[in-house]
Amino acid sequence: MNGNDSRRRTPARDSGTVERLVTAWLTETERHDAAAARAARAGWERGALSPSAAEDLATWVTARVTDTGFNEDEGPYVEGPLRITPADKDTVHAWLRARGHAV
């Protein structure tokens, strides 16, 4: 990538990616464990996820990468409400590490 590459990650773009994926994760978590979702949402709104919520988010985003670059003969299709690229996963993992979480 050169300095003129419009695909270059920026903090604002990273922030948007994190917010988009955390919102989807919280929505899905709410369907399966309302208490965990409430606790995670409260942490998110305070700007600090608990270690267990951070681990759940990291696992969730890894499991839901949908845009793998494989065609249907090379790998599984992961169905989901939104596209999650490997770069999106890396962005969330970096965001978590920057906040002191082991990922």
N, C-alpha and C positions, 0 to 999 in steps of 0.2 A: 504494500500500500504506500502510495506517495502522499505528500501533504495535501494534495488536491482531491483525494479520493472522498467522494461524498458519502461512502458507506462507513467511513471511519467512526468509531464509537466516541460519543461525547458523554460527559457526565449527565446532561439533560436526557439524552437518549437512553442511557443506562437506567436512570431514575424512572423513566417511563416504562421501560421493560420490567423493572422490578415491581413497580406498582401494578401493572397489568397482570403479571403472573401471581403476585401475592393475592390480589383480588380474586382471581380464579381459584387459587388454592383455598382461600378462606371459604368461598362459596361451596366448594366440593367438601371440605372438611365439615362444614355445618350440616350437610346432609347425612354424614356418617357419625359424627360425634359433636353434638351441639355444645357441650361444655368445653371441649378442647378448642373449638372454633371461637367461642366467646373469649377464652383466655388468650388465644393467639391474636384475635382482633384487638383486644385491649392493649396487648404488648405492641402490636403494629402501630396503633394510634398514639402510643407513648413514644414510639421510635426505638423500641428495644424488645426484640423477640426473646423469649426464654430459650435456654439451650435445647429443650425438647422440641419446641416449636420450630426453631431454626433447623434442627435435624430433620424434622418432618417435611419442612419446605424443601430442603436440599434433596431429599429422597423423592418427593413428589415431582419436582421439576425434572429430575433425571429420568424418572419412569415415564414421563409424559412427553419426551422429545418426539415431535411428530414429523419434523422436516429433517430427515436423516440424510438426504441425498441419494438414498437407495431407490431403485425402482421396485415395483411390486414383486418381481422375481428374486430380488436380492435380499429383501428384508421385510419385516412385518409392517403393516400399516397400523399406526396408533391413532385410534379415533379419539377425538376430543373437541371441546367447544372452541379451541383456539389453536393456532399454529405455535409451536415451540421449537425453535431451532437449537442446534448445539451451542451456538453463540449466545442465545438467550439463557440457556442453562449455565454457561460459563459466567455470564453477567451476574446471575443470581448468586452463584457460588462465590464469586469475587466480592459481591456486596456483603454476603454473610461473613466471609473471612475478614473484611475490613472492619466489621463490628465485633471481632474477637471470637467468632464461632469457628470451631473445627469442622471443616467440610472435607 
